[in-house]
Amino acid sequence: METGCWLLGGEFEDSVFEERRERRPGLPASYRAKRCEPQWFYEETGSSDEVEALTLKKFKGDLAYRRQEYQKALQEYLSISEKLPSTNFAMKRDVQEGQARCLVHLGRHTEALEIAANLENKATNTDHLTTVLYLQFAICSSLQNLEKTILCLQKLISLHPFDPWNWGKLAEAYLSLGPALSTLCASSQKQNSFTSSDKTIKSSFTHSGKDCLLCFPETLPESPVFSVEASSSNNQKNEKAMKNIQNCVAEKREAVLLETQMKACASFIRTRLLLQLTQSQQTSFALERNLRTQQEIADKMKEFGFKEDTLLLIAEVMGEDIVPEKIKDEVHTEVKCVGPTALTALVIASSKEFEDKWFRKIKDHFCPFENQFHTEIQILV
C-alpha cells in the first residue's frame, strides 16, 4: 500500500513490534512509599523549581499559624504573594485566605475584610464562594458585629438552603441580637425623651421672633395667675404627648423583640426538620451529634413559650421545600462554575430579601399591627 493511502489512525505504533521484556525470576520488589519526616519542609532541598520553593514557604506559614504565631505566618504568606505567578490561582486563594485569618487574630479586621471582599469578587464557582463566605463569617464573628454575621449566614443559606448547621448558627445569632436590640431601643427611647423634653422647655419659655430665653409674649395679659395656668396647661399636654410616644416606642420595641424571637424559633425548627430528614442516613458520632442537637432545640422551644398551634404553623412554613429528593440533590450537587456575575445572582443581596422569603408568612401571623405602631409614632412625633 502506498504511503498516501494510509488512513488517519491506521498506523501501527512502533512498540507493537518491539520484543517484550524478559521477566526476572523471583518475587517483585515491594513498594515503598515515600516518608516525610515532621517539618521536612524546613530542610534544604536545593530545588531550583520556584513553585516548589513557594510551596515549602506556604507549609512553613501554615505551621506557624497552627502554632498561633500569627505575625510569623503573615510574613511567610506575604513573601509568597509577592513572588507567586498570577496564573497560580489555587495557591493564591489559599495564601490570601491565610493572610486574612492572620490579620483577624492580630486585630486588623479592616484589612482582613478587604481581602475577603476581593476574594468574593474573584470567585468563579460555588465552592470558592462558600469558602469566602465562611471566611467573612469568621471575621464578622470576631468583630462581634451581629448584623454582618447574620448577613453572612443568610448568604451561606441562600447558597446551601439544606445545610442544618448554618440554620442553627443563624438561630443563635438571632438570639444574641435580641438583647442588643432591646438595649439599643432603650437607649434610643431615653435619648428621644431627653431631646423632646428639652424642646418642650425651650418652647415654653422662648418668645417667637426673639433669641433670649425667659421672654414672655407681649400679647398675654399681665396677670401672673394666667401665665402660670397657661404654662401648667402646656406642660400637661407635653407630658401627655411624651407618655403616648413612650408607650408607642415600648410597644414597637416589644414587637421588634417578638419578631427576632420568631426568626430564631423558625431557624431552630428548620434546623430540626433537616436533621430529622438526614437522621436515617447517619451512624456513630454523626448520629449522636444529630440527636443531641435535636434535643437541645426541643428544650429551647419550651423557653420561647409559643403555643403549639404557632409552632405547627412555623414548622409547616419552614418545611414547605423539604423533600428527600431535594436533599439528595443538594448533598451530591456538583460545583457550579458559572462565573462572578452568575454567582452574585445565587446569593441574596440583603437581610430584608432573605427574611421576606423565609419569614414573611410567619411574620404576618405574629405582627399584624407593626405598621400601625409605626404610623402612630410618626403622628405623635
C-alpha positions in Angstrom: 0.0 0.0 0.0 1.3 3.4 -0.9 2.2 5.9 1.7 -0.5 8.3 0.6 -3.2 5.6 1.1 -2.7 5.4 4.9 -5.9 6.2 6.7 -5.9 8.5 9.7 -5.4 6.4 12.8 -4.5 3.3 10.8 -0.8 3.5 11.5 0.8 0.9 13.9 2.8 2.0 16.9 6.5 1.0 16.8 6.1 -0.5 20.3 3.8 -3.2 18.8 6.8 -4.8 17.0 9.2 -4.5 20.0 10.1 -7.6 21.9 8.7 -8.0 25.4 11.0 -7.5 28.3 12.1 -10.7 30.0 10.6 -11.3 33.4 13.1 -11.7 36.1 12.7 -14.7 38.3 11.7 -14.3 42.0 9.4 -12.0 43.8 8.9 -8.4 42.6 10.4 -5.7 44.8 8.0 -4.4 47.4 6.5 -1.0 47.1 8.0 1.6 49.4 6.0 4.8 50.0 7.9 8.0 50.4 8.0 9.0 54.0 8.2 12.6 55.0 9.5 13.3 58.5 7.9 16.0 60.6 8.7 19.5 59.4 10.5 18.1 56.4 9.9 21.4 54.6 12.4 23.1 56.8 15.2 21.1 55.3 17.3 22.5 52.5 16.0 20.9 49.3 18.3 22.6 46.8 15.5 22.7 44.3 15.6 25.2 41.5 11.8 25.0 41.0 10.3 28.3 42.1 6.8 26.8 42.6 8.2 24.1 44.9 10.1 26.7 46.9 7.0 28.8 47.3 5.0 25.7 48.3 7.6 25.0 51.1 7.2 28.5 52.3 3.4 28.1 52.4 3.8 25.0 54.6 6.0 27.0 56.9 3.3 29.7 57.1 0.6 27.0 57.8 2.7 25.5 60.6 3.3 29.0 62.2 -0.5 29.6 62.0 -1.2 26.3 63.8 1.3 27.3 66.5 -0.6 30.6 66.8 2.5 32.5 65.7 0.3 34.8 63.6 2.8 37.5 62.8 5.3 35.0 61.6 2.7 33.2 59.5 1.6 36.5 58.0 5.2 37.3 56.9 5.5 33.9 55.2 2.3 34.5 53.3 3.2 38.0 52.3 6.6 36.8 50.9 4.8 34.2 48.9 2.2 36.7 47.5 5.0 38.9 46.1 6.6 36.1 44.1 3.5 33.9 43.2 2.7 33.8 39.5 -0.7 35.3 38.6 -1.6 32.1 36.9 -1.4 30.0 40.1 -5.0 30.8 41.2 -5.4 28.0 43.7 -2.4 28.8 45.8 -3.1 32.5 45.5 -6.5 32.0 47.1 -5.1 29.8 49.9 -2.4 32.3 50.7 -4.8 35.3 50.7 -7.2 33.4 53.0 -4.3 32.7 55.3 -3.4 36.4 55.3 -6.9 37.3 56.2 -7.1 34.9 59.1 -3.8 36.0 60.5 -4.9 39.7 60.3 -8.1 38.8 62.3 -6.0 37.3 65.1 -3.8 40.4 65.0 -6.8 42.7 65.4 -6.5 44.1 61.8 -10.1 43.4 60.8 -10.4 46.1 58.2 -7.6 44.7 56.2 -9.0 41.2 56.6 -12.4 42.3 55.3 -10.8 43.9 52.3 -9.0 40.7 51.4 -12.3 38.7 51.8 -14.2 41.2 49.6 -11.5 40.8 46.9 -11.8 37.0 47.1 -15.6 37.2 46.8 -15.4 39.4 43.7 -13.0 36.9 42.1 -14.8 33.7 43.0 -15.7 31.7 39.9 -17.6 28.8 41.3 -19.9 27.9 44.3 -17.0 26.2 46.1 -14.9 29.3 46.1 -17.8 31.5 47.2 -18.7 29.2 50.0 -15.2 29.3 51.3 -15.1 33.1 51.1 -18.5 33.4 53.0 -17.2 31.2 55.8 -14.1 33.5 55.9 -16.3 36.6 56.2 -18.4 34.9 58.8 -15.3 34.2 60.9 -14.1 37.9 60.6 -17.5 39.3 61.5 -17.9 36.9 64.4 -14.5 38.0 65.7 -15.7 41.7 65.4 -18.9 40.7 67.3 -20.8 42.5 64.5 -24.1 40.7 64.8 -25.8 42.3 61.8 -23.0 41.4 59.4 -22.6 38.0 60.9 -26.3 37.3 60.3 -25.9 38.5 56.7 -23.0 36.2 56.1 -25.1 33.2 57.4 -28.0 34.3 55.3 -25.8 34.3 52.2 -24.5 30.9 53.0 -28.0 29.6 53.5 -29.2 31.0 50.2 -26.3 29.1 48.6 -26.9 25.9 50.6 -30.5 26.0 51.9 -30.5 22.4 53.2 -27.4 22.7 55.5 -28.9 22.4 59.0 -25.8 23.7 60.8 -25.9 27.1 59.2 -29.5 27.4 60.1 -28.6 26.6 63.7 -25.9 29.2 63.7 -28.4 31.7 62.3 -30.8 30.9 65.1 -28.2 31.5 67.7 -27.2 34.8 66.1 -30.8 36.0 66.2 -31.0 35.0 69.9 -27.9 37.2 70.6 -29.4 40.0 68.5 -32.4 40.2 70.8 -30.7 41.7 73.9 -28.7 44.0 71.7 -31.9 45.4 70.1 -33.5 45.8 73.5 -30.6 47.8 74.8 -30.5 49.9 71.6 -34.2 50.7 71.7 -34.0 51.6 75.4 -31.1 54.0 74.9 -32.8 55.5 71.8 -36.0 56.0 73.8 -34.1 57.7 76.6 -32.3 60.0 74.2 -35.6 60.9 72.4 -37.3 61.6 75.8 -34.5 63.9 76.8 -34.4 65.7 73.5 -38.2 66.1 73.4 -38.3 67.4 77.0 -35.6 69.9 76.2 -37.5 71.2 73.2 -40.6 71.4 75.4 -38.9 73.6 78.0 -37.5 75.9 75.3 -40.8 76.3 73.5 -42.5 77.1 76.9 -40.1 80.0 77.7 -38.9 81.3 74.3 -40.8 84.1 72.6 -41.1 83.6 68.9 -39.1 86.1 67.0 -36.6 86.6 69.8 -33.5 84.6 70.8 -33.4 85.2 74.5 -34.9 82.7 76.9 -37.5 83.5 79.6 -39.2 86.2 77.4 -43.0 86.3 77.6 -45.2 87.2 74.7 -46.4 90.8 74.8 -50.0 89.8 73.9 -50.5 87.8 77.1 -52.3 89.5 80.0 -50.2 90.9 82.7 -51.8 88.7 85.3 -49.2 86.3 86.7 -52.0 83.8 87.6 -53.0 83.4 83.9 -49.4 82.9 82.9 -48.9 80.1 85.4 -52.1 78.4 84.4 -51.2 78.6 80.7 -47.7 77.2 81.4 -49.2 74.4 83.5 -51.6 73.5 80.8 -48.9 73.3 78.1 -46.8 71.2 80.4 -49.6 68.7 80.9 -50.2 68.5 77.2 -46.5 68.0 76.6 -46.3 65.3 79.3 -49.3 63.5 77.9 -47.8 63.6 74.4 -44.5 62.3 75.7 -46.2 59.5 77.6 -48.0 58.5 74.4 -44.8 58.5 72.4 -43.0 56.4 75.1 -45.9 53.9 75.1 -45.8 53.5 71.4 -42.0 53.2 71.4 -42.3 50.5 74.1 -44.9 48.6 72.0 -42.6 48.9 69.0 -39.7 47.6 71.0 -41.8 44.6 72.1 -42.8 44.0 68.5 -39.2 44.0 67.3 -38.1 41.6 70.1 -41.0 39.3 69.3 -40.1 39.3 65.6 -36.5 38.5 66.5 -37.6 35.6 68.7 -39.8 34.4 65.9 -36.9 34.4 63.4 -34.8 32.5 65.9 -37.6 30.0 66.6 -38.2 29.4 62.8 -34.5 28.9 62.2 -34.3 26.3 65.0 -37.3 24.5 63.7 -35.8 24.5 60.2 -32.6 23.0 61.7 -34.5 20.3 63.4 -36.5 19.4 60.3 -33.4 19.0 58.3 -31.7 16.9 61.0 -34.7 14.6 61.2 -34.5 14.0 57.5 -30.8 13.1 57.5 -31.1 11.1 60.7 -31.7 7.7 59.0 -28.5 8.0 56.9 -26.2 8.6 59.9 -24.4 6.4 62.4 -21.9 6.6 65.2 -20.8 10.1 66.3 -22.6 11.9 63.5 -25.9 10.4 64.6 -25.1 11.2 68.3 -24.5 14.8 67.4 -27.7 14.9 65.4 -29.9 13.6 68.2 -28.2 15.7 70.8 -28.8 18.9 68.7 -32.4 17.9 68.2 -32.9 17.6 72.0 -31.2 21.0 72.6 -33.6 22.6 70.1 -36.6 20.9 71.8 -35.5 22.4 75.1 -35.2 25.9 73.5 -38.6 25.6 72.0 -40.0 25.5 75.5 -38.2 28.7 76.5 -39.9 30.6 73.7 -43.3 29.9 75.2 -45.1 29.9 71.9 -48.4 28.0 71.6 -48.5 24.6 70.0 -50.5 25.8 67.0 -48.0 28.6 66.4 -45.1 26.1 66.4 -47.0 23.9 64.0 -47.6 26.9 61.7 -43.9 27.7 61.8 -42.9 24.1 61.1 -45.3 24.0 58.1 -43.9 27.2 56.6 -40.2 26.3 57.2 -40.6 22.8 55.8 -42.5 23.6 52.6 -39.5 22.8 50.3 -38.0 19.9 52.3 -38.4 16.7 50.3 -35.9 13.8 50.3 -35.1 14.2 46.6 -34.1 17.9 47.0 -31.9 17.0 50.0 -30.2 14.2 47.9 -29.6 16.6 45.0 -28.1 19.2 47.4 -25.7 16.7 49.1 -24.4 15.3 45.8 -24.5 18.6 43.8 -21.6 19.4 41.6 -19.6 22.6 41.9 -21.1 25.2 39.7 -18.5 27.1 37.6 -20.8 29.9 36.5 -18.6 33.0 36.8 -18.7 36.0 39.2 -21.9 37.6 37.6 -24.0 34.5 37.8 -22.7 33.7 41.3 -24.0 37.1 42.5 -27.5 36.0 41.5 -27.3 32.8 43.6 -27.0 34.7 46.9 -29.3 37.2 48.5 -28.4 40.9 48.4 -29.7 42.0 51.8 -31.2 40.6 55.0 -34.6 42.0 54.0 -34.6 39.9 50.9 -33.8 36.8 52.9 -36.3 37.4 55.6 -39.1 38.3 53.2 -38.5 34.9 51.5 -38.4 32.7 54.6 -40.2 34.6 57.4 -42.9 36.7 55.7 -45.8 34.3 56.2 -44.9 33.8 59.8 -44.3 37.5 60.4 -47.8 38.3 59.1 -49.2 35.9 61.6 -47.1 37.4 64.5 -47.0 41.1 63.8 -50.2 42.3 62.2 -50.1 45.7 64.0 -46.5 46.6 63.2 -47.4 49.2 60.6 -50.0 50.6 62.9 -47.3 51.2 65.6 -45.1 52.9 63.1 -47.9 55.2 61.9 -48.8 56.2 65.5 -45.3 57.1 66.4 -44.9 59.3 63.3 -48.2 61.1 64.1 -47.3 61.8 67.7 -43.8 63.0 66.9 
